[in-house]
């Protein structure tokens, strides 16, 4: 007769796990759930499921951003500046505006204030068109006489 309890135990266990996930998602704005999601994202099919859910949520909230992300994701594997510029040129003005707003929101209000000095200088150098990687003052060999 003990085997009749097995379905009930499994159901209660699933409900407890689901309730715990909901609680962790609500508590401290999901800060305690993020490490769990990161670990689960290392599993292939779960990562694809998370991406599908995220894309569906973005499509409902901001369709322009969703279409911009689809166009930008073709470059995401190899994000060199030329390919990124080409992908940005394919965006409509509404998509570009939505993408830039989302990027600004993702970066935070401080902009370049939130990153370190070395990273900020590298970004500034790239935006000026300088060399992307630094080679110090001794980058050239001296001639021997």
C-alpha positions in Angstrom: 0.0 0.0 0.0 3.0 2.3 0.4 3.4 2.6 -3.4 0.1 4.6 -3.6 1.9 7.5 -1.9 4.6 7.7 -4.6 2.5 9.9 -7.1 1.5 12.2 -4.2 5.1 12.5 -3.0 6.3 13.3 -6.5 3.5 15.9 -7.1 4.3 17.6 -3.7 8.0 17.6 -4.5 7.4 19.3 -7.9 5.1 21.9 -6.3 7.7 22.6 -3.6 10.5 23.1 -6.2 8.2 25.3 -8.3 7.2 27.4 -5.3 10.8 27.8 -4.3 11.7 29.0 -7.8 8.8 31.5 -7.7 9.9 32.7 -4.3 13.6 33.1 -5.4 12.4 35.0 -8.5 10.4 37.5 -6.4 12.8 37.9 -3.5 15.4 40.6 -4.0 14.3 41.1 -7.6 15.6 37.6 -8.6 19.2 38.1 -7.4 19.2 34.7 -5.7 17.7 33.0 -8.8 20.3 34.3 -11.2 23.1 31.9 -10.2 20.7 29.0 -10.5 19.7 30.1 -14.0 23.4 30.5 -15.0 24.1 27.0 -13.9 21.1 25.6 -15.7 22.0 27.5 -18.8 25.1 25.4 -19.2 22.8 22.5 -20.2 22.0 22.9 -24.0 18.3 22.2 -24.2 17.6 24.4 -21.1 19.6 27.2 -22.6 17.6 27.0 -25.8 14.4 27.0 -23.8 15.5 30.1 -21.8 16.4 31.9 -25.1 13.0 31.0 -26.6 11.1 32.2 -23.6 13.2 35.4 -23.5 12.6 36.1 -27.2 8.9 35.5 -26.8 8.7 38.0 -23.9 10.7 40.6 -25.9 8.4 40.1 -28.9 5.4 40.8 -26.7 6.8 43.8 -25.0 8.8 45.5 -27.9 8.4 44.0 -31.4 10.9 46.4 -32.9 13.6 45.4 -30.5 12.8 41.7 -31.2 13.3 42.1 -34.9 16.5 44.2 -34.3 17.9 41.5 -32.1 17.2 38.8 -34.7 19.1 40.8 -37.3 22.0 41.6 -34.9 22.2 37.9 -33.7 23.5 36.9 -37.1 26.7 38.9 -36.2 26.8 37.9 -32.5 29.2 34.9 -33.1 31.9 37.1 -34.7 31.4 40.6 -33.4 34.1 42.5 -35.3 33.3 46.2 -35.9 32.8 45.9 -39.6 30.2 43.1 -39.3 28.5 44.9 -36.5 28.3 48.1 -38.6 26.9 46.2 -41.5 24.2 44.6 -39.3 23.4 48.0 -37.8 22.9 49.4 -41.3 20.3 46.8 -42.0 18.1 48.0 -39.2 15.1 50.3 -39.8 15.1 53.6 -37.8 12.6 52.2 -35.4 14.6 49.1 -34.8 17.8 51.1 -34.4 16.2 53.3 -31.9 14.8 50.4 -29.9 18.1 48.6 -30.0 20.0 51.7 -28.8 17.5 52.3 -26.0 17.9 48.7 -24.9 21.7 48.9 -25.0 21.7 52.2 -23.1 19.3 50.6 -20.5 21.5 47.5 -20.3 24.6 49.6 -19.8 23.0 51.6 -17.1 22.6 55.3 -16.6 26.3 56.0 -15.8 27.4 55.0 -19.3 31.2 54.7 -19.2 31.4 55.6 -15.5 30.6 52.0 -14.4 33.6 50.4 -16.1 37.3 50.4 -15.3 39.8 52.9 -16.6 41.6 50.5 -18.9 38.3 49.3 -20.5 37.0 52.8 -20.9 40.2 53.9 -22.7 40.0 50.9 -25.0 36.4 51.8 -25.9 37.4 55.5 -26.5 40.3 54.4 -28.6 38.1 52.2 -30.8 35.5 55.0 -31.2 38.3 57.4 -32.4 39.5 54.8 -34.9 42.8 54.1 -33.1 44.3 50.7 -32.6 42.0 48.4 -30.6 44.8 46.8 -28.6 47.4 48.7 -26.8 51.1 48.1 -27.5 53.1 50.1 -25.0 55.8 52.6 -25.6 58.3 50.0 -26.6 56.4 48.6 -29.6 59.1 49.2 -32.1 62.6 47.7 -32.1 65.5 50.0 -32.1 68.2 49.7 -34.7 71.6 48.6 -33.6 74.6 50.7 -34.7 
